[in-house]
Amino acid sequence: MRKTAVMTVLLGGLVVGGPAYADYIKNVKKGNEAFAQKDYMKALEEYHAAETDLPVSPEIDYNVGGALFEQGKYEEAVEKFTRALNSTNPALAEQAHYNLGNTHYRMQDYVKAIQSYEEALKLNPKDMDAKYNLELARKMLKENSKPDQKGQQNQQNKQDQQKQQSDQDKQDQGKDKQDQQNADQNDKNQDQQDKQQQQKADPKNAKQMSKEDAERVLNALRDNEQDTQKRLKRQIKAGEYNGKDW
């Protein structure tokens, strides 16, 4: 990936030889020197100072974008490179598209990176760096679009484990239910057995006599009663006798 380079600044809108012109040239020169020494913060200070003399300058926007890019301030760099696209200089516009591609690439926005490299190649089809970066961005986009097989396998394993646990829970619930049913049936059988035992012991449940049997019993009781009365009378008579003993 080609390094970002500063551009030679055009002087449209400034009067050559005037005080603003001198300050502008001085600040841009200092900014370019700081950029070359990788002192990007100092470079930004000088470029911003130059902007006070020429606020609307695609060239300054491009250079500021380059300094921001090198500091990792990619969103701000995108803004500056986009403004630099307004340049009427095809070379500057092509470089702005190229560096927009680099910035989007660093932001892992490979779709926009591809678009920017393609625009750069429209302006300069011989830019080999743009061609190389374009293919690299396409490769990265393809790789990041592939399903995460490992992640999918982990997810599948997790789902299988959840299913197994669910099936086991259902089996346990079924077993508990069957055990409860068996216990209820045992309780029911025991209740029936207890009830039967009570019925056997309860006199109220004894077999009732037939009418004929009842009458026979009553007659027998009546005969026994009469016989008993006779014996009692005989005993009394014998005790009351006062005559002679023959």
C-alpha positions in Angstrom: 0.0 0.0 0.0 1.6 3.2 -1.2 2.3 5.9 1.5 0.3 9.1 1.5 2.3 11.9 0.0 1.7 15.6 0.3 0.9 17.6 -2.8 2.4 20.8 -4.2 0.0 23.5 -3.2 -1.5 25.8 -5.9 -1.9 29.4 -5.2 -5.2 30.3 -6.8 -6.8 33.3 -5.0 -3.6 34.7 -3.5 -1.7 37.6 -4.8 1.8 36.5 -5.6 4.3 38.6 -3.6 1.7 39.8 -1.0 2.1 39.2 2.8 -0.6 36.4 2.8 1.3 34.7 0.0 4.5 34.7 1.9 2.9 33.3 5.1 1.0 30.7 3.1 4.1 29.4 1.3 6.0 29.4 4.6 3.4 27.4 6.5 2.9 24.9 3.7 6.7 24.4 3.4 7.0 23.8 7.1 4.1 21.5 7.1 5.6 19.4 4.3 8.9 19.2 6.1 7.2 18.1 9.3 5.3 15.5 7.3 8.4 14.1 5.7 9.9 13.8 9.2 6.7 11.9 10.3 5.9 14.7 12.8 2.3 14.7 11.7 1.0 16.8 14.6 3.4 19.6 13.7 2.4 19.2 10.0 -1.2 19.7 10.9 -0.4 22.8 12.8 1.3 24.3 9.8 -1.4 23.2 7.4 -4.1 24.7 9.6 -2.1 28.0 9.7 -2.0 28.0 5.9 -5.8 27.5 5.9 -6.3 30.9 7.5 -4.8 32.5 4.4 -6.6 30.2 1.9 -9.7 28.5 3.6 -10.9 26.8 0.4 -8.1 24.8 -1.0 -8.4 21.1 -2.2 -4.6 20.9 -2.0 -4.5 21.9 1.7 -7.5 19.5 2.4 -5.5 16.7 0.8 -2.4 17.4 2.9 -4.5 17.7 6.1 -6.2 14.5 5.2 -2.8 12.8 4.8 -1.6 14.0 8.2 -4.9 12.8 9.9 -4.6 9.5 8.2 -1.1 8.9 9.5 -2.4 9.7 13.0 -5.1 7.1 12.7 -7.9 9.7 12.6 -9.6 8.0 9.8 -13.1 9.6 9.9 -11.6 13.1 9.8 -9.3 12.0 7.0 -12.2 10.8 5.0 -13.8 14.2 5.3 -10.7 16.0 4.1 -10.0 13.6 1.2 -13.6 13.9 0.1 -13.3 17.7 0.0 -10.1 17.3 -2.0 -12.1 15.6 -4.8 -13.4 19.0 -5.7 -10.0 19.8 -7.3 -9.9 20.6 -11.0 -6.5 18.9 -11.0 -7.0 15.3 -12.3 -3.7 14.2 -10.6 -4.9 15.5 -7.2 -8.4 14.0 -7.6 -6.9 10.6 -8.5 -4.7 10.7 -5.4 -7.6 11.8 -3.3 -9.6 8.8 -4.5 -6.6 6.5 -3.9 -6.1 7.7 -0.3 -9.9 7.5 0.4 -9.5 3.9 -0.6 -6.6 3.4 1.8 -8.6 5.1 4.6 -11.7 3.0 4.1 -9.5 -0.1 3.9 -8.0 0.8 7.3 -11.6 1.2 8.6 -12.3 -2.3 7.3 -15.0 -0.8 5.0 -13.9 -2.9 2.0 -16.9 -2.0 -0.1 -16.1 1.7 0.0 -12.4 1.0 -0.4 -13.1 -0.9 -3.6 -15.3 2.0 -5.0 -12.5 4.5 -4.2 -9.8 2.4 -5.9 -12.0 1.9 -9.0 -12.5 5.7 -9.2 -8.8 6.3 -8.9 -8.2 3.8 -11.8 -10.7 5.6 -14.0 -8.5 8.7 -13.7 -5.2 6.9 -13.9 -5.5 3.3 -15.3 -1.8 2.9 -15.0 -1.7 3.3 -11.2 -0.4 -0.2 -10.2 -0.7 0.6 -6.5 -4.4 1.2 -7.0 -4.8 -2.0 -8.9 -3.0 -4.0 -6.2 -5.0 -2.4 -3.4 -8.2 -3.0 -5.3 -7.6 -6.7 -5.6 -6.5 -6.8 -1.9 -9.7 -5.1 -0.8 -11.8 -7.5 -2.9 -10.0 -10.5 -1.3 -10.6 -9.1 2.2 -14.3 -8.5 1.4 -14.7 -12.1 0.1 -13.0 -13.5 3.2 -15.0 -11.5 5.6 -18.2 -12.5 3.8 -17.6 -16.2 4.3 -19.6 -17.8 7.1 -17.6 -18.4 10.3 -17.4 -22.2 10.0 -15.9 -22.5 13.5 -18.5 -20.3 14.9 -21.3 -22.2 13.2 -19.9 -25.5 14.5 -19.8 -24.1 18.0 -23.4 -22.9 17.6 -24.4 -26.3 16.3 -22.7 -28.1 19.2 -24.5 -25.7 21.6 -27.8 -26.4 20.0 -27.2 -30.2 20.1 -26.3 -30.0 23.8 -29.4 -28.0 24.5 -31.5 -30.6 22.7 -29.9 -33.5 24.6 -30.5 -31.7 27.8 -34.1 -31.0 26.8 -34.7 -34.7 25.9 -33.1 -35.8 29.2 -35.3 -33.4 31.1 -38.4 -34.8 29.3 -37.3 -38.4 30.1 -36.8 -37.5 33.8 -40.2 -35.8 33.9 -41.8 -38.9 32.3 -40.1 -41.1 34.8 -41.1 -38.9 37.8 -44.7 -39.0 36.4 -44.7 -42.8 36.1 -43.2 -43.1 39.6 -45.9 -40.8 40.9 -48.6 -42.8 39.1 -47.2 -46.1 40.6 -47.2 -44.6 44.0 -50.8 -43.4 43.6 -51.8 -46.8 42.4 -50.1 -48.4 45.4 -51.8 -46.0 47.8 -55.2 -46.8 46.1 -54.6 -50.6 46.4 -53.6 -50.2 50.0 -56.8 -48.2 50.7 -58.9 -50.8 49.1 -57.2 -53.6 51.2 -57.7 -51.6 54.3 -61.3 -51.0 53.5 -61.8 -54.7 52.8 -60.2 -55.6 56.2 -62.5 -53.1 57.9 -65.5 -54.6 56.2 -64.6 -58.1 57.4 -64.2 -56.9 61.0 -67.4 -54.7 61.1 -70.4 -56.6 62.6 -72.7 -54.5 60.5 -71.5 -56.2 57.4 -72.2 -59.8 58.7 -74.4 -61.9 56.6 -78.1 -61.2 57.3 -80.4 -64.1 58.4 -83.3 -65.3 56.2 -86.8 -64.9 57.5 -87.2 -68.6 58.2 -83.9 -68.7 60.1 -85.0 -65.8 62.2 -88.4 -67.4 63.0 -86.6 -70.7 64.0 -84.3 -68.8 66.3 -87.2 -66.9 67.9 -89.2 -70.1 68.4 -86.1 -71.7 70.0 -85.7 -68.8 72.3 -89.3 -68.9 73.2 -89.2 -72.6 74.0 -86.1 -72.2 76.0 -87.8 -69.3 77.9 -90.8 -71.4 78.7 -88.7 -74.4 79.8 -86.7 -72.1 82.0 -89.9 -70.7 83.6 -91.1 -74.2 84.3 -87.9 -75.2 86.0 -87.9 -72.0 88.1 -91.5 -72.8 89.2 -90.6 -76.3 90.1 -87.7 -75.1 92.1 -89.9 -72.6 93.9 -92.6 -75.2 94.7 -90.1 -77.6 96.0 -88.7 -75.0 98.3 -92.2 -74.0 99.7 -93.4 -77.6 100.5 -94.0 -78.0 104.3 -95.7 -81.5 104.4 -94.3 -84.7 105.5 -91.5 -86.5 103.6 -93.0 -89.6 102.3 
